[in-house]
Amino acid sequence: MRCPTIVAAGMVPTLARLLIAVPLGAQQIVELPAEDRFLDADFEEVYRVGAVTGEDWEAFGIVFDLTFDRVGNLYVVDTQGARIVVVNPEGGFVRELGGVGGGPGEFDQHNTTSIRIAVLSDGRVAAFDQRFSLFGPDGEFERTVRMRDRAMIFMPRLDVNRRGEGLLATGEVRIIDIAMLRGRADGTLPEPEYRHVLRMDLTGDVVALDTVVHAWLPPGDATGFVPPLIAGALPGGAVAYTDSSDYAIKVAGADGTLERVLTRPFVPEPVTDRIRREERERRLRGLEGDPLGAGRSGGQRGAMMSGMADAMRASTESMEFHSVVPVVRALRTSWEGHIWVQRRGEEPVSDGPIDLLSPDGRYLGTFAADAMPMPGAFGPGGLTAFVETDELGVQTVVVRRLPEGIR
């Protein structure tokens, strides 16, 4: 069984490794229990949408992203239709946003597989597809907010900054342009020292970026089993995040100062030759055929995407690996500030149990690995959304309500 190993009593990850690259303040190390206390995952179902026999609006192609607004409306990103479907708290249709095109409020057909969304506190919708499109609470398009020109942006899932109107990127925002690549290659542009958790201000015509956390950047050129950088917004502008291979959930205040580190005594599994071989094979299987849609794009863009796919295969063949498999695979935060932490399963890239931590850092319990997946979105009043896929590939979004005490 390949699973995180519990450390003997008194052994925890070194303090230096837990606190690296973080502004130090009155932080505390909170050692949470080693033994799992399992929770009941039988939540009340509120409604479900998405079916072959349903209404036309709920025939989802590929559900890529989910979010809620403050009154409990659900927003579903269907990348196959390049649209955002809005559903009311009873599961009824409200409206659709977007569509394929180059006009205001439409999504570029080449970027529809990466649309990210968030709903601001005033009800406006921010949708990203290499630029931000802002829609009013009534669904009408308002304006566009640009990122950097001539750059390819890899955007993680978005969260709303609980302190103001801006957005929080829940992982590393990767910005790649030709000048950056040339500068790194010839040494005129230094290599980064940290990974960054960014807040994004959309009040201007161009997105203003602000670093809230300088996270650890693992040394070397490894691309396999690199410790993930995953963050979630907390009340008051605080941020919970993980950036190491250990079970070390860090909580930083609104000013980026580390306040506490929540640990459980699990240690990462060393990466063996067998694990390396199996991970290479798994990644290469994912790159079979036309993984980037070069044939669908055609022309110059299709040729570029085909070349990128070939480069990805070559890179996978020669990829280097981090020395251990990280314990944590996913992290999410609820509207009330609970921290959901998914550990790895028995296999290196499988999903395992989900720990539930309180806003003040207490261990509340664990959902077994086979009890439930990580929620796709959290909403007010304990609402959660999950994507289910049947044997025919039809996707359904199920909304459930968490009981009091774990919202």
VOPAGU-2260 file (C-alpha; in pm, 1 decimal, decimal comma):
REM VOPAGU-2260
SITE   aa  ch    i         X         Y         Z
SITE  MET   A    0       0,0       0,0       0,0
SITE  ARG   A    1     148,3     332,1    -105,6
SITE  CYS   A    2      12,6     581,6     143,5
SITE  PRO   A    3     150,4     857,6     365,9
SITE  THR   A    4     329,0     714,9     666,9
SITE  ILE   A    5     249,3     830,6    1019,1
SITE  VAL   A    6     561,9     956,2    1192,4
SITE  ALA   A    7     657,2     822,8    1532,2
SITE  ALA   A    8     545,3    1034,1    1826,3
SITE  GLY   A    9     733,5    1358,1    1855,5
SITE  MET   A   10     860,5    1357,9    1496,0
SITE  VAL   A   11     722,3    1637,9    1278,0
SITE  PRO   A   12     855,3    1812,1     964,9
SITE  THR   A   13    1136,5    2050,6    1048,0
SITE  LEU   A   14    1036,0    2403,9    1142,7
SITE  ALA   A   15    1273,7    2552,3     887,5
SITE  ARG   A   16    1109,1    2360,5     605,5
SITE  LEU   A   17     761,0    2461,0     717,1
SITE  LEU   A   18     837,0    2832,0     748,7
SITE  ILE   A   19    1063,0    2885,9     448,2
SITE  ALA   A   20     989,5    3190,9     228,0
SITE  VAL   A   21     713,7    3326,0     453,4
SITE  PRO   A   22     720,6    3655,1     649,8
SITE  LEU   A   23     743,3    3553,7    1014,1
SITE  GLY   A   24     525,5    3705,5    1281,0
SITE  ALA   A   25     360,0    3559,6    1588,5
SITE  GLN   A   26     311,6    3227,0    1409,9
SITE  GLN   A   27     236,8    2904,7    1591,2
SITE  ILE   A   28     282,3    2541,2    1494,0
SITE  VAL   A   29     -38,9    2348,4    1560,8
SITE  GLU   A   30      14,4    1971,9    1579,6
SITE  LEU   A   31    -315,4    1804,4    1490,3
SITE  PRO   A   32    -401,3    1442,1    1583,8
SITE  ALA   A   33    -246,6    1154,0    1390,1
SITE  GLU   A   34    -551,9     927,6    1404,8
SITE  ASP   A   35    -841,9     990,9    1167,7
SITE  ARG   A   36   -1186,9    1051,2    1315,8
SITE  PHE   A   37   -1432,2     976,2    1037,9
SITE  LEU   A   38   -1729,0    1200,0     954,9
SITE  ASP   A   39   -2064,6    1116,3     795,7
SITE  ALA   A   40   -2079,7    1231,4     431,8
SITE  ASP   A   41   -2454,0    1175,3     384,5
SITE  PHE   A   42   -2547,4    1536,9     309,6
SITE  GLU   A   43   -2893,2    1665,3     221,9
SITE  GLU   A   44   -2944,2    1689,5    -154,7
SITE  VAL   A   45   -3096,0    2024,0    -257,2
SITE  TYR   A   46   -3123,1    1970,4    -636,6
SITE  ARG   A   47   -2940,6    1836,2    -940,0
SITE  VAL   A   48   -2915,9    1970,6   -1295,2
SITE  GLY   A   49   -2775,2    1825,3   -1614,5
SITE  ALA   A   50   -2928,0    1526,5   -1791,6
SITE  VAL   A   51   -2991,6    1385,9   -2139,7
SITE  THR   A   52   -3366,6    1399,9   -2078,1
SITE  GLY   A   53   -3362,6    1743,4   -1912,6
SITE  GLU   A   54   -3416,1    2087,8   -2055,7
SITE  ASP   A   55   -3192,2    2212,2   -2338,3
SITE  TRP   A   56   -3008,9    2451,1   -2107,2
SITE  GLU   A   57   -2895,2    2168,3   -1876,8
SITE  ALA   A   58   -2742,2    1948,8   -2147,7
SITE  PHE   A   59   -2385,9    2011,9   -2031,8
SITE  GLY   A   60   -2091,5    1913,9   -2249,8
SITE  ILE   A   61   -1788,0    1953,1   -2024,5
SITE  VAL   A   62   -1833,5    2114,0   -1682,9
SITE  PHE   A   63   -1500,6    2287,0   -1616,6
SITE  ASP   A   64   -1569,7    2522,1   -1326,6
SITE  LEU   A   65   -1836,6    2595,1   -1064,3
SITE  THR   A   66   -1905,2    2878,1    -821,3
SITE  PHE   A   67   -2184,9    3031,8    -612,9
SITE  ASP   A   68   -2285,7    3391,1    -548,3
SITE  ARG   A   69   -2393,5    3541,2    -215,6
SITE  VAL   A   70   -2762,4    3456,3    -258,9
SITE  GLY   A   71   -2699,1    3093,1    -351,1
SITE  ASN   A   72   -2718,8    3105,4    -731,1
SITE  LEU   A   73   -2495,3    2844,1    -893,6
SITE  TYR   A   74   -2274,9    2927,2   -1195,0
SITE  VAL   A   75   -2171,0    2638,8   -1421,2
SITE  VAL   A   76   -1897,1    2677,4   -1683,5
SITE  ASP   A   77   -1972,9    2448,5   -1978,3
SITE  THR   A   78   -1661,6    2475,1   -2194,3
SITE  GLN   A   79   -1806,8    2268,9   -2478,1
SITE  GLY   A   80   -2073,7    2533,4   -2525,9
SITE  ALA   A   81   -1843,6    2822,4   -2425,3
SITE  ARG   A   82   -2114,3    2938,0   -2186,6
SITE  ILE   A   83   -2186,9    3007,1   -1821,6
SITE  VAL   A   84   -2521,2    2874,2   -1700,9
SITE  VAL   A   85   -2678,1    3043,6   -1396,8
SITE  VAL   A   86   -2909,5    2833,9   -1176,3
SITE  ASN   A   87   -3122,3    2967,2    -889,6
SITE  PRO   A   88   -3126,1    2818,3    -535,2
SITE  GLU   A   89   -3416,8    2589,2    -631,2
SITE  GLY   A   90   -3236,5    2448,9    -935,9
SITE  GLY   A   91   -3422,2    2657,9   -1193,1
SITE  PHE   A   92   -3272,3    2825,7   -1498,0
SITE  VAL   A   93   -3188,2    3195,9   -1465,6
SITE  ARG   A   94   -2975,8    3289,9   -1767,5
SITE  GLU   A   95   -2674,1    3206,8   -1983,4
SITE  LEU   A   96   -2362,8    3418,9   -2029,7
SITE  GLY   A   97   -2097,8    3406,2   -2300,9
SITE  GLY   A   98   -2091,3    3207,3   -2621,7
SITE  VAL   A   99   -1819,3    3153,3   -2881,9
SITE  GLY   A  100   -1692,8    3464,8   -3060,4
SITE  GLY   A  101   -1462,0    3760,7   -3047,4
SITE  GLY   A  102   -1712,4    4022,7   -2945,4
SITE  PRO   A  103   -1782,4    4178,3   -2605,3
SITE  GLY   A  104   -1874,2    3913,4   -2349,1
SITE  GLU   A  105   -1791,7    3624,3   -2584,1
SITE  PHE   A  106   -1516,7    3364,6   -2544,1
SITE  ASP   A  107   -1238,0    3290,9   -2790,2
SITE  GLN   A  108   -1299,1    2943,1   -2935,0
SITE  HIS   A  109    -933,5    2855,8   -2871,6
SITE  ASN   A  110    -957,6    2934,4   -2497,9
SITE  THR   A  111   -1293,8    2783,3   -2403,0
SITE  THR   A  112   -1132,2    2482,5   -2234,2
SITE  SER   A  113    -978,1    2706,2   -1968,0
SITE  ILE   A  114   -1257,3    2946,1   -1865,8
SITE  ARG   A  115   -1235,8    3038,3   -1496,9
SITE  ILE   A  116   -1505,1    3230,8   -1310,2
SITE  ALA   A  117   -1578,5    3404,1    -980,1
SITE  VAL   A  118   -1870,2    3614,2    -857,4
SITE  LEU   A  119   -1780,2    3934,4    -675,6
SITE  SER   A  120   -1961,4    4047,5    -362,3
SITE  ASP   A  121   -2180,9    4290,8    -559,2
SITE  GLY   A  122   -2303,6    4016,1    -791,9
SITE  ARG   A  123   -2082,9    4095,0   -1090,4
SITE  VAL   A  124   -1933,9    3793,0   -1269,1
SITE  ALA   A  125   -1564,9    3780,5   -1366,1
SITE  ALA   A  126   -1485,2    3525,2   -1637,7
SITE  PHE   A  127   -1127,0    3462,2   -1753,8
SITE  ASP   A  128   -1018,4    3328,7   -2095,3
SITE  GLN   A  129    -679,5    3506,5   -2135,4
SITE  ARG   A  130    -865,6    3825,6   -2044,4
SITE  PHE   A  131   -1134,2    3903,7   -1789,1
SITE  SER   A  132   -1489,4    3971,4   -1904,1
SITE  LEU   A  133   -1704,3    4144,2   -1643,2
SITE  PHE   A  134   -2080,8    4091,8   -1644,5
SITE  GLY   A  135   -2326,9    4284,4   -1429,1
SITE  PRO   A  136   -2560,2    4117,5   -1175,9
SITE  ASP   A  137   -2825,5    4117,2   -1448,8
SITE  GLY   A  138   -2597,1    3924,4   -1686,2
SITE  GLU   A  139   -2526,5    4218,7   -1915,6
SITE  PHE   A  140   -2167,9    4253,1   -2035,8
SITE  GLU   A  141   -1992,2    4554,9   -1881,0
SITE  ARG   A  142   -1628,8    4565,0   -1989,2
SITE  THR   A  143   -1304,0    4378,2   -2052,0
SITE  VAL   A  144    -998,5    4384,7   -1825,0
SITE  ARG   A  145    -673,6    4277,2   -1991,5
SITE  MET   A  146    -381,8    4078,6   -1859,3
SITE  ARG   A  147     -34,5    4120,2   -2010,4
SITE  ASP   A  148     -22,4    4163,5   -2387,9
SITE  ARG   A  149     126,8    3884,9   -2598,4
SITE  ALA   A  150     153,3    3646,3   -2305,4
SITE  MET   A  151       3,2    3304,5   -2245,5
SITE  ILE   A  152    -165,8    3297,1   -1904,0
SITE  PHE   A  153    -223,9    2972,2   -1716,1
SITE  MET   A  154    -485,9    3064,5   -1456,2
SITE  PRO   A  155    -578,8    2840,2   -1163,0
SITE  ARG   A  156    -922,9    2833,2   -1006,1
SITE  LEU   A  157   -1038,6    3171,9    -876,4
SITE  ASP   A  158   -1169,2    3268,1    -535,1
SITE  VAL   A  159   -1307,1    3598,8    -409,5
SITE  ASN   A  160   -1085,3    3805,3    -182,5
SITE  ARG   A  161   -1292,4    3817,8     135,9
SITE  ARG   A  162   -1148,4    4157,8     230,8
SITE  GLY   A  163   -1251,3    4350,0     -77,9
SITE  GLU   A  164   -1364,9    4333,2    -438,0
SITE  GLY   A  165   -1061,0    4165,0    -586,8
SITE  LEU   A  166    -994,7    3802,2    -674,7
SITE  LEU   A  167    -754,6    3547,2    -529,6
SITE  ALA   A  168    -576,2    3296,1    -752,0
SITE  THR   A  169    -587,3    2960,1    -575,7
SITE  GLY   A  170    -257,1    2846,9    -723,6
SITE  GLU   A  171      37,9    2976,3    -920,4
SITE  VAL   A  172     -51,4    3209,1   -1207,2
SITE  ARG   A  173     192,4    3123,4   -1485,2
SITE  ILE   A  174     260,4    3408,5   -1727,6
SITE  ILE   A  175     471,0    3307,7   -2026,6
SITE  ASP   A  176     580,2    3536,8   -2308,4
SITE  ILE   A  177     864,8    3538,1   -2560,9
SITE  ALA   A  178    1064,8    3807,7   -2380,0
SITE  MET   A  179    1051,0    3607,6   -2057,9
SITE  LEU   A  180    1164,4    3286,1   -2227,1
SITE  ARG   A  181    1452,5    3462,7   -2405,2
SITE  GLY   A  182    1558,2    3640,9   -2087,7
SITE  ARG   A  183    1569,5    3318,2   -1889,4
SITE  ALA   A  184    1759,9    3145,7   -2170,0
SITE  ASP   A  185    2034,1    3411,5   -2205,2
SITE  GLY   A  186    2057,9    3487,0   -1834,3
SITE  THR   A  187    1942,7    3848,6   -1852,5
SITE  LEU   A  188    1627,8    3764,3   -1656,8
SITE  PRO   A  189    1691,5    3592,2   -1323,2
SITE  GLU   A  190    1515,6    3272,5   -1230,7
SITE  PRO   A  191    1235,1    3321,2    -976,9
SITE  GLU   A  192    1306,1    3263,3    -609,4
SITE  TYR   A  193     949,3    3202,4    -499,3
SITE  ARG   A  194     607,3    3100,7    -617,2
SITE  HIS   A  195     340,5    3362,3    -558,8
SITE  VAL   A  196     -18,6    3361,5    -438,3
SITE  LEU   A  197    -171,3    3662,8    -612,1
SITE  ARG   A  198    -462,1    3894,0    -554,0
SITE  MET   A  199    -603,9    4055,3    -866,7
SITE  ASP   A  200    -768,7    4396,9    -881,8
SITE  LEU   A  201   -1006,7    4440,0   -1176,4
SITE  THR   A  202   -1100,4    4805,6   -1124,2
SITE  GLY   A  203    -878,8    4932,5   -1409,1
SITE  ASP   A  204    -842,7    4844,6   -1775,1
SITE  VAL   A  205    -547,9    4616,2   -1694,1
SITE  VAL   A  206    -539,8    4363,3   -1410,3
SITE  ALA   A  207    -334,0    4487,1   -1114,8
SITE  LEU   A  208    -146,0    4200,6    -947,0
SITE  ASP   A  209     -48,3    4197,8    -580,1
SITE  THR   A  210     149,5    3922,8    -407,7
SITE  VAL   A  211     -11,6    3816,4     -82,4
SITE  VAL   A  212     217,7    3517,0     -15,9
SITE  HIS   A  213     572,4    3437,5    -125,8
SITE  ALA   A  214     559,0    3057,5    -129,1
SITE  TRP   A  215     837,6    2802,7    -142,7
SITE  LEU   A  216     979,5    2724,9    -487,9
SITE  PRO   A  217    1138,0    2377,0    -488,7
SITE  PRO   A  218    1494,8    2387,1    -622,4
SITE  GLY   A  219    1599,6    2216,4    -943,0
SITE  ASP   A  220    1419,1    2136,3   -1265,5
SITE  ALA   A  221    1189,6    1856,9   -1147,1
SITE  THR   A  222     840,6    1850,3   -1297,5
SITE  GLY   A  223     719,0    1523,7   -1147,1
SITE  PHE   A  224     562,7    1520,1    -798,4
SITE  VAL   A  225     649,2    1885,5    -740,3
SITE  PRO   A  226     480,8    2003,4    -417,0
SITE  PRO   A  227     164,9    2184,9    -526,7
SITE  LEU   A  228      92,6    2546,8    -444,8
SITE  ILE   A  229    -278,0    2558,5    -355,1
SITE  ALA   A  230    -454,9    2840,8    -170,6
SITE  GLY   A  231    -801,7    2936,3     -51,1
SITE  ALA   A  232    -953,9    3260,8      73,1
SITE  LEU   A  233   -1049,3    3299,4     439,4
SITE  PRO   A  234   -1265,8    3563,0     612,0
SITE  GLY   A  235   -1103,0    3902,2     662,3
SITE  GLY   A  236    -859,1    3864,7     374,5
SITE  ALA   A  237    -653,8    3581,3     527,8
SITE  VAL   A  238    -532,0    3295,3     309,1
SITE  ALA   A  239    -483,6    2923,7     376,3
SITE  TYR   A  240    -230,2    2748,9     154,3
SITE  THR   A  241       7,0    2455,7     111,6
SITE  ASP   A  242     340,6    2470,2     -68,2
SITE  SER   A  243     545,8    2175,0      61,5
SITE  SER   A  244     552,9    1796,2      35,8
SITE  ASP   A  245     464,2    1765,4     403,4
SITE  TYR   A  246     123,9    1801,0     564,5
SITE  ALA   A  247     169,8    2167,2     652,9
SITE  ILE   A  248    -130,4    2395,0     601,2
SITE  LYS   A  249     -22,2    2755,6     641,9
SITE  VAL   A  250    -250,0    3042,5     734,0
SITE  ALA   A  251    -133,0    3393,3     640,7
SITE  GLY   A  252    -306,2    3713,6     742,6
SITE  ALA   A  253    -430,9    3976,4     500,3
SITE  ASP   A  254     -82,5    4135,8     501,4
SITE  GLY   A  255      87,3    3805,0     414,8
SITE  THR   A  256     232,5    3746,0     762,7
SITE  LEU   A  257     231,9    3381,1     863,2
SITE  GLU   A  258       2,0    3327,8    1160,7
SITE  ARG   A  259       2,2    2950,9    1208,2
SITE  VAL   A  260      97,2    2618,8    1049,2
SITE  LEU   A  261    -141,3    2326,1    1087,9
SITE  THR   A  262      37,4    1990,8    1074,2
SITE  ARG   A  263     -55,3    1626,1    1088,2
SITE  PRO   A  264     221,7    1366,7    1137,0
SITE  PHE   A  265     227,6    1212,5     789,7
SITE  VAL   A  266     546,3    1201,1     583,1
SITE  PRO   A  267     579,4    1187,6     203,4
SITE  GLU   A  268     666,8     862,6      27,0
SITE  PRO   A  269    1010,6     846,3    -139,8
SITE  VAL   A  270     995,7     832,4    -520,5
SITE  THR   A  271    1133,3     500,7    -649,0
SITE  ASP   A  272    1234,0     392,0    -999,7
SITE  ARG   A  273     904,6     204,9   -1028,5
SITE  ILE   A  274     704,1     514,4    -934,0
SITE  ARG   A  275     900,0     722,4   -1186,2
SITE  ARG   A  276     837,8     471,0   -1465,3
SITE  GLU   A  277     464,9     443,1   -1391,6
SITE  GLU   A  278     420,8     820,1   -1373,5
SITE  ARG   A  279     596,0     873,4   -1707,9
SITE  GLU   A  280     372,5     609,3   -1867,3
SITE  ARG   A  281      60,9     767,9   -1717,7
SITE  ARG   A  282     151,6    1113,6   -1849,3
SITE  LEU   A  283     237,4     982,7   -2195,5
SITE  ARG   A  284    -100,1     808,3   -2216,5
SITE  GLY   A  285    -260,9    1145,5   -2148,7
SITE  LEU   A  286     -69,6    1293,5   -2443,4
SITE  GLU   A  287    -177,6    1032,2   -2697,3
SITE  GLY   A  288    -369,2    1143,7   -3005,0
SITE  ASP   A  289    -431,6    1517,4   -3035,2
SITE  PRO   A  290    -424,4    1640,9   -2671,7
SITE  LEU   A  291    -417,8    2013,9   -2753,6
SITE  GLY   A  292    -675,3    2009,4   -3032,3
SITE  ALA   A  293    -432,1    2091,4   -3314,8
SITE  GLY   A  294    -657,4    1926,2   -3570,6
SITE  ARG   A  295    -958,0    2121,7   -3449,4
SITE  SER   A  296    -770,8    2452,6   -3466,3
SITE  GLY   A  297    -601,6    2397,4   -3802,7
SITE  GLY   A  298    -377,9    2645,4   -3983,9
SITE  GLN   A  299     -87,7    2822,1   -3815,5
SITE  ARG   A  300    -235,0    2781,7   -3468,3
SITE  GLY   A  301    -289,1    2410,4   -3528,5
SITE  ALA   A  302      73,3    2369,8   -3633,9
SITE  MET   A  303     185,9    2554,3   -3321,2
SITE  MET   A  304     -31,7    2335,1   -3096,8
SITE  SER   A  305      97,8    2020,9   -3266,4
SITE  GLY   A  306     455,3    2134,6   -3203,6
SITE  MET   A  307     373,7    2206,7   -2841,5
SITE  ALA   A  308     226,7    1855,9   -2799,2
SITE  ASP   A  309     544,3    1701,7   -2945,3
SITE  ALA   A  310     753,9    1912,1   -2707,0
SITE  MET   A  311     539,3    1799,1   -2412,9
SITE  ARG   A  312     593,4    1432,9   -2505,8
SITE  ALA   A  313     969,1    1483,9   -2535,2
SITE  SER   A  314     975,3    1668,0   -2203,1
SITE  THR   A  315     780,4    1385,9   -2037,0
SITE  GLU   A  316    1024,0    1126,8   -2168,4
SITE  SER   A  317    1315,6    1311,0   -2004,6
SITE  MET   A  318    1133,5    1456,2   -1705,0
SITE  GLU   A  319    1296,8    1477,1   -1365,8
SITE  PHE   A  320    1119,2    1402,1   -1039,8
SITE  HIS   A  321    1100,1    1554,5    -695,5
SITE  SER   A  322    1242,1    1319,5    -434,1
SITE  VAL   A  323     911,3    1243,9    -258,6
SITE  VAL   A  324     538,3    1224,7    -333,2
SITE  PRO   A  325     353,3    1513,5    -162,3
SITE  VAL   A  326     101,5    1424,6     108,5
SITE  VAL   A  327    -155,2    1692,6      14,2
SITE  ARG   A  328    -333,1    1684,0    -323,4
SITE  ALA   A  329    -601,9    1951,1    -290,0
SITE  LEU   A  330    -714,1    2233,4     -62,4
SITE  ARG   A  331   -1039,3    2430,4     -60,1
SITE  THR   A  332   -1198,1    2678,2     180,5
SITE  SER   A  333   -1566,8    2730,0     254,8
SITE  TRP   A  334   -1742,4    3065,7     285,0
SITE  GLU   A  335   -1739,4    3033,8     664,3
SITE  GLY   A  336   -1364,6    2964,8     667,0
SITE  HIS   A  337   -1341,5    2589,0     711,9
SITE  ILE   A  338   -1036,8    2437,3     541,7
SITE  TRP   A  339   -1082,0    2117,5     341,7
SITE  VAL   A  340    -757,4    1925,3     281,7
SITE  GLN   A  341    -741,8    1622,0      54,2
SITE  ARG   A  342    -453,8    1383,8     114,9
SITE  ARG   A  343    -315,8    1146,0    -144,8
SITE  GLY   A  344    -455,3     793,7    -172,7
SITE  GLU   A  345    -285,7     458,0    -190,7
SITE  GLU   A  346    -138,7     536,2    -533,2
SITE  PRO   A  347      83,8     842,9    -583,7
SITE  VAL   A  348    -168,2    1034,4    -797,4
SITE  SER   A  349    -492,4     905,1    -644,3
SITE  ASP   A  350    -730,5    1102,0    -423,3
SITE  GLY   A  351    -742,8    1000,3     -59,8
SITE  PRO   A  352    -929,2    1107,9     255,5
SITE  ILE   A  353   -1042,7    1467,3     307,7
SITE  ASP   A  354    -962,4    1638,3     638,0
SITE  LEU   A  355   -1186,1    1913,6     772,5
SITE  LEU   A  356   -1017,6    2188,5     975,8
SITE  SER   A  357   -1195,6    2471,2    1157,1
SITE  PRO   A  358   -1124,4    2840,0    1084,8
SITE  ASP   A  359    -922,4    2861,0    1407,4
SITE  GLY   A  360    -713,0    2556,1    1320,3
SITE  ARG   A  361    -883,6    2266,7    1501,8
SITE  TYR   A  362    -913,9    1918,8    1352,4
SITE  LEU   A  363   -1285,1    1836,1    1311,4
SITE  GLY   A  364   -1260,0    1500,8    1138,8
SITE  THR   A  365   -1200,5    1319,0     811,5
SITE  PHE   A  366   -1419,8    1201,7     523,9
SITE  ALA   A  367   -1309,7     857,7     404,3
SITE  ALA   A  368   -1153,6     836,8      58,0
SITE  ASP   A  369   -1451,8     645,3     -84,4
SITE  ALA   A  370   -1717,4     856,5      92,7
SITE  MET   A  371   -1709,6    1166,4    -126,1
SITE  PRO   A  372   -1494,6    1369,2    -365,8
SITE  MET   A  373   -1370,3    1717,2    -292,5
SITE  PRO   A  374   -1657,3    1964,3    -353,1
SITE  GLY   A  375   -1630,6    2158,1    -677,5
SITE  ALA   A  376   -1762,7    2474,5    -513,4
SITE  PHE   A  377   -1881,5    2609,3    -179,3
SITE  GLY   A  378   -2166,2    2854,3    -132,5
SITE  PRO   A  379   -2354,2    3037,1     142,0
SITE  GLY   A  380   -2552,5    2847,5     404,1
SITE  GLY   A  381   -2347,3    2531,1     362,1
SITE  LEU   A  382   -2418,7    2480,1      -8,9
SITE  THR   A  383   -2174,1    2259,2    -198,2
SITE  ALA   A  384   -2166,0    2151,1    -562,9
SITE  PHE   A  385   -2030,5    1826,2    -707,0
SITE  VAL   A  386   -1993,5    1702,6   -1064,8
SITE  GLU   A  387   -2105,7    1344,2   -1129,8
SITE  THR   A  388   -2041,2    1161,5   -1459,6
SITE  ASP   A  389   -2239,2     852,1   -1557,0
SITE  GLU   A  390   -2126,8     553,4   -1763,5
SITE  LEU   A  391   -2224,7     734,4   -2084,2
SITE  GLY   A  392   -2017,6    1040,5   -1996,8
SITE  VAL   A  393   -2321,0    1258,0   -1917,8
SITE  GLN   A  394   -2240,5    1512,5   -1648,7
SITE  THR   A  395   -2474,0    1614,6   -1369,1
SITE  VAL   A  396   -2414,4    1889,8   -1113,6
SITE  VAL   A  397   -2546,6    1793,0    -770,1
SITE  VAL   A  398   -2597,7    2057,8    -500,9
SITE  ARG   A  399   -2597,0    1941,5    -139,4
SITE  ARG   A  400   -2612,1    2123,5     194,0
SITE  LEU   A  401   -2357,9    2068,1     470,7
SITE  PRO   A  402   -2491,8    2027,7     824,3
SITE  GLU   A  403   -2432,6    2286,2    1093,1
SITE  GLY   A  404   -2087,2    2269,5    1245,3
SITE  ILE   A  405   -1889,6    2178,7     932,7
SITE  ARG   A  406   -1989,2    2463,5     698,6
